[in-house]
Amino acid sequence: PLQSLISLSVEALRGTKMADCPMDIINDLFLRLAATTLVRCRVLSKPCFSLIESPDFISSHLSRRLETGDHLMILLRGPRILRTVELDAPENVSDIDHPLQAGGFTEVFGSLNGVVGLFNSPVDMALLNPSTRKIHRLPIEPLDFPERHITREYVFYGLGYDSVSEDFKAVRILQSKFKGGVDNFGYPVEIKVFSLKKNSWKRVYLVFEMMGLFIYFYYHLLPRRGFGVVAKNHIHWILPREQGIIAFNTIIRFDLASDELGVLSFPQDLYMEDNMDIGVLDGCVCLMCYSEFNHVDVWILREYEDIESWTKMFKVPKPESVESFDFVRPMLYSKDRSKILMEINNAKNLMWFDLESKSLTAVGIECDSSFTADILVSSLVLGCKGDPNEAQRRKDQMMQKSNKKGLRGGFLSKGFKLKL
């Protein structure tokens, strides 16, 4: 049992016991523990601290979590609230303080390897590891377009991890809702990518073949469709068709290694689906087609570059507890791979879909319909030692308080207040 394992680990590291317990045994024990427990274990001794903070251990710990599926959590996002729920023990609920609470309506735009991407606005963004509470505020990157030409619905976001450079990256794609003049080709687009290793943004330019995709304005994105999904070292979004204006659905992909935007092919039968969304299941891109009111078809790309490997995997029936399919997303397999966790409309309707019986069973997580869900891995990963500017911020705050001056809330952009 986990508690016995924790007790054994602590006992082995106390006083003289430390010399009697080989570090390779301690290493093996620690690899089995959740990240939140390991954070507390760092204070046991200097060798423990060095082990838990070492890059090799952090990488091995993450690999084990991904292989075994142990300590997986559901990340619930509500208005100004972040909350974790243990998947194997839904009664274990924890609230998370995060750095953007004083801003606008905080969104989660990605959850990967234990790191979560958050934003209040296109210039108020952060990376957070909820297990370790490590945060990194992204440097403010100005917008190319006047703020009045941009709203939340007109921005694509994506969080990815480039396995080639071993770097977390955040992608921001803005599309102005007004053309900038007769010389502009379609609606202006700004694409920028943030590198955590470099702690800086860079501009990405569209190749000529991609420019034609942005002749039109993709203003009718569903709430989740604007958030990219990661598979095979690419972030993916759907540019949806609109009857009479945009003829075909398109899947665009951002190559995390080359920082280039391209297109992913999919079956022609789906080009003219009126309502289609994208997701990832078991590391593979999948598509959800809302072709009828009583079910959703789920397609999956088994071999990434092989268009012939697209397969209609299963059909999800509409549960009696919901009126309609507003949003459906497969999230992960159960450990025995007999069921798939589905989010239907929102986190209130998290259900296990039995692949044999085709039936749906509620997970039993209590929340209201304002919450959405993501999978959160228990990890020690972030790639930095917290926000490099945090120490200076705290020093400035203390000086302001000592001078009996009130803290001032600055504005990154109109309507978005930044909490220091």
Stockholm file with secondary structure:
# STOCKHOLM 1.0

chainA/1-420         PLQSLISLSVEALRGTKMADCPMDIINDLFLRLAATTLVRCRVLSKPCFSLIESPDFISSHLSRRLETGDHLMILLRGPRILRTVELDAPENVSDIDHPLQAGGFTEVFGSLNGVVGLFNSPVDMALLNPSTRKIHRLPIEPLDFPERHITREYVFYGLGYDSVSEDFKAVRILQSKFKGGVDNFGYPVEIKVFSLKKNSWKRVYLVFEMMGLFIYFYYHLLPRRGFGVVAKNHIHWILPREQGIIAFNTIIRFDLASDELGVLSFPQDLYMEDNMDIGVLDGCVCLMCYSEFNHVDVWILREYEDIESWTKMFKVPKPESVESFDFVRPMLYSKDRSKILMEINNAKNLMWFDLESKSLTAVGIECDSSFTADILVSSLVLGCKGDPNEAQRRKDQMMQKSNKKGLRGGFLSKGFKLKL
#=GR chainA/1-420 SS CHHHHHHHHHHHTSTTHHHHSCHHHHHHHHHTSCHHHHHHHGGGCHHHHHHHHSHHHHHHHHHHHHHHCTTCEEEEEETTEEEEEETTEEEEEEEECCTTTTSSSCEEEEEETTEEEEEEETTEEEEEETTTTEEEECCCCCCSSCGGGCCGGGEEEEEEEETTTTEEEEEEEEECSSCCCTTSCSSCEEEEEEETTTTEEEECCCCHHHHGGGSSCCTTCCTTTTBCEEETTEEEEEECCBTTTBCSCEEEEEETTTTEEEEECCCGGGTTCSSEEEEEETTEEEEEECCSSSEEEEEEESSTTCGGGEEEEEEEECCTTCSSCSCEEEEEECTTSSEEEEEESSGGGEEEEETTTCCEEECCCCCCTTCEEEEECCCCCCSSSSCTTHHHHHHHHHHHHHTTCCCCCCEEETTEECCC
#=GC SS_cons         CHHHHHHHHHHHTSTTHHHHSCHHHHHHHHHTSCHHHHHHHGGGCHHHHHHHHSHHHHHHHHHHHHHHCTTCEEEEEETTEEEEEETTEEEEEEEECCTTTTSSSCEEEEEETTEEEEEEETTEEEEEETTTTEEEECCCCCCSSCGGGCCGGGEEEEEEEETTTTEEEEEEEEECSSCCCTTSCSSCEEEEEEETTTTEEEECCCCHHHHGGGSSCCTTCCTTTTBCEEETTEEEEEECCBTTTBCSCEEEEEETTTTEEEEECCCGGGTTCSSEEEEEETTEEEEEECCSSSEEEEEEESSTTCGGGEEEEEEEECCTTCSSCSCEEEEEECTTSSEEEEEESSGGGEEEEETTTCCEEECCCCCCTTCEEEEECCCCCCSSSSCTTHHHHHHHHHHHHHTTCCCCCCEEETTEECCC
//
